[in-house]
Amino acid sequence: MDRQLLSLGSADKILGLILTALRDLVDYDLAVILKITGANTLTVQKALGPLVNERIESFSVDLNRRKDLAHILRFDQPYLFDEHEEHEDTYEDLLALPEDHSCLVAPLYVQDTPIGLLTLDHSACSMFSPAIVKFIGTISRLIAVIIAQNESSQYLDSLRRDLTRERNILLTREASHFQNMMGNSPAWARVVDQVKIVAESELPVLIQGETGTGKEQVARIIHRLSPRSDKPFIALNCSALNASLAESELFGHEKGAFTTAIVQRKGRFEIADGGTLFLDEVADLPMEIQPKLLRTLQEGTFERIGGEVTRSCDVRIIAASHMDLKQRVQDGLFREDLYYRLGVYPLLLPPLRQRQEDIILLAHHFIQKEAQKSGTVPAAISEETVAGLLSYPWPGNVRELQSAISRAVLLSKGNTIECRHLGLKETPLPAEISAPDRPVAAGSEPQTPFPSMVSMEKRHIEAALIRTAGKIYGENGAADLLQMKPTTLQSRIKKLNINRQQLLSS
Ligand SMILES: Nc1ncnc2c1ncn2[C@@H]1O[C@H](COP(=O)(O)OP(=O)(O)OP(=O)(O)O)[C@@H](O)[C@H]1O
């Protein structure tokens, strides 16, 4: 549509255009469009012509009092006042009109409903011929449609604004859910996408990933983004639970059910009713209890230990494991049917070494958190430290990085963090989940080339640019973050062929 048409804007502007155009066709001294508003009141929307004054522009009249106007409004046709007929002036003496003048009033109808009035006045007599009256009859129908159309588009506009506001609130809320789960790498972006999708559903989710990759955090975010967010999120760590303890934790017990059951206790299923139950380290759940869990998941019912009442519950299950659960099934340590029940939506969290772009980002995030805690300026990190962080395999993933940074901030005593402050030791990687990704033992054939310093520097600068949304200069700019001169940073960006636009849109 024509941009000018779209920007016509307010009703006042549109009605002004209509009355101006009308004046080219019909000679008038005053043309007024009034609208029926609220409690049977006619209110001036727009007035034009030499006789306009401020009082006319703010004029409104109660139709219960003005029976003459109410009567005219009952019929969808213009009414021309007889010039010699005694009639009450529409604008109740606000106009200085001679005794004999021309006055035409046309109701504005949308289908069968009157929505307002168009009045035309002229100081001279006999200005409105029958042809003009007929023409005004037609034009008033068009004016009515335009007014109604404008109102509905304003209504749609306000709805759109409300929806946008609502969407922004939701997005901010969603963004705040992810704010402690940092990451810009493609691998992490895929996790975030999946989390958003699965959160809206009721599907059971099985989160797998090495230790410290953020499984519990992700489970909490799924719950917070789900329709169950106002109901409880209850977590149970299944490791180190024997069968009877696991049963009691899951389903509760009645008083006296066993020697130590001195009081009755609800289980996690009962407490989580309506919400989400997070079964952490589910691979460790004793075999004996697995059929009972399966039954509850299938039927939504359970009994407390020592209880006879069958209770029902409505619980969404999110399970997590740092072990490969399928392998546990193959090893005969986990029931296959339960595995399929829990793993309807599998979510694999990438290890930190597969999120190279995030390592420096997370390191800065944790440095900042430390600085916030101690009320000091965030520590800087040396280039050697950056290379060290990027080449380390991070068997303990984000948790290990977080601990390394906390330690380094302490040891560096407010100075630049050096590699030695991190205290990283080469450790074998966990075998369970990331077999294809294990590091190459010294002396054996490397699977992937060791990253060069130049590629590390490029990644580091890219991470800083992503973090500052491409800003180089000034406070909180990438140069500030990297503690280098902005001009030096710019020349490095050029030299390393970093395309800021591409980087930020990817
Ligand atoms: N993307 C991330 N951004 C910021 N912090 C993170 C991120 N991922 C994990 N963390 C932090 O790392 C720590 C470990 O996360 P979490 O406990 O969720 O991991 P996990 O996979 O459940 O660990 P485990 O297997 O040992 O139970 C937490 O302090 C968490 O806040």
The ligand as an SDF file (V2000), in Angstrom:
LIG
                    3D

 31 33  0  0  0  0  0  0  0  0999 V2000
   25.8280  -22.2850   29.6320 N   0  0  0  0  0  0  0  0  0  0  0  0
   26.1000  -21.9910   30.8990 C   0  0  0  0  0  0  0  0  0  0  0  0
   26.2310  -20.6910   31.2700 N   0  0  0  0  0  0  0  0  0  0  0  0
   26.5210  -20.3590   32.5400 C   0  0  0  0  0  0  0  0  0  0  0  0
   26.6990  -21.2670   33.5170 N   0  0  0  0  0  0  0  0  0  0  0  0
   26.5530  -22.5700   33.2080 C   0  0  0  0  0  0  0  0  0  0  0  0
   26.2560  -23.0080   31.8920 C   0  0  0  0  0  0  0  0  0  0  0  0
   26.1830  -24.3510   31.8800 N   0  0  0  0  0  0  0  0  0  0  0  0
   26.4350  -24.7370   33.1280 C   0  0  0  0  0  0  0  0  0  0  0  0
   26.6440  -23.6740   33.9300 N   0  0  0  0  0  0  0  0  0  0  0  0
   26.9900  -23.7010   35.3520 C   0  0  0  0  0  0  0  0  0  0  0  0
   27.8120  -24.8420   35.5650 O   0  0  0  0  0  0  0  0  0  0  0  0
   27.4660  -25.4760   36.7740 C   0  0  0  0  0  0  0  0  0  0  0  0
   27.0870  -26.9160   36.4910 C   0  0  0  0  0  0  0  0  0  0  0  0
   25.7930  -26.9460   35.8900 O   0  0  0  0  0  0  0  0  0  0  0  0
   24.7560  -28.1230   36.2220 P   0  0  0  0  0  0  0  0  0  0  0  0
   24.7720  -28.4690   37.6690 O   0  0  0  0  0  0  0  0  0  0  0  0
   23.4740  -27.7570   35.6100 O   0  0  0  0  0  0  0  0  0  0  0  0
   25.4580  -29.2710   35.3960 O   0  0  0  0  0  0  0  0  0  0  0  0
   25.0580  -30.8140   35.3410 P   0  0  0  0  0  0  0  0  0  0  0  0
   25.2910  -31.2370   33.9440 O   0  0  0  0  0  0  0  0  0  0  0  0
   23.6940  -31.0100   35.9030 O   0  0  0  0  0  0  0  0  0  0  0  0
   26.1400  -31.4250   36.2790 O   0  0  0  0  0  0  0  0  0  0  0  0
   26.1450  -32.9410   36.9140 P   0  0  0  0  0  0  0  0  0  0  0  0
   26.2460  -33.8900   35.7790 O   0  0  0  0  0  0  0  0  0  0  0  0
   27.3670  -32.9390   37.7440 O   0  0  0  0  0  0  0  0  0  0  0  0
   24.8850  -33.0550   37.6880 O   0  0  0  0  0  0  0  0  0  0  0  0
   26.3550  -24.6740   37.3890 C   0  0  0  0  0  0  0  0  0  0  0  0
   26.9070  -23.7620   38.3060 O   0  0  0  0  0  0  0  0  0  0  0  0
   25.7590  -23.9250   36.2150 C   0  0  0  0  0  0  0  0  0  0  0  0
   25.1680  -22.7150   36.5970 O   0  0  0  0  0  0  0  0  0  0  0  0
  1  2  1  0
  2  3  1  0
  2  7  2  0
  3  4  2  0
  4  5  1  0
  5  6  2  0
  6  7  1  0
  6 10  1  0
  7  8  1  0
  8  9  2  0
  9 10  1  0
 10 11  1  0
 11 12  1  0
 11 30  1  0
 12 13  1  0
 13 14  1  0
 13 28  1  0
 14 15  1  0
 15 16  1  0
 16 17  2  0
 16 18  1  0
 16 19  1  0
 19 20  1  0
 20 21  2  0
 20 22  1  0
 20 23  1  0
 23 24  1  0
 24 25  2  0
 24 26  1  0
 24 27  1  0
 28 29  1  0
 28 30  1  0
 30 31  1  0
M  END
$$$$
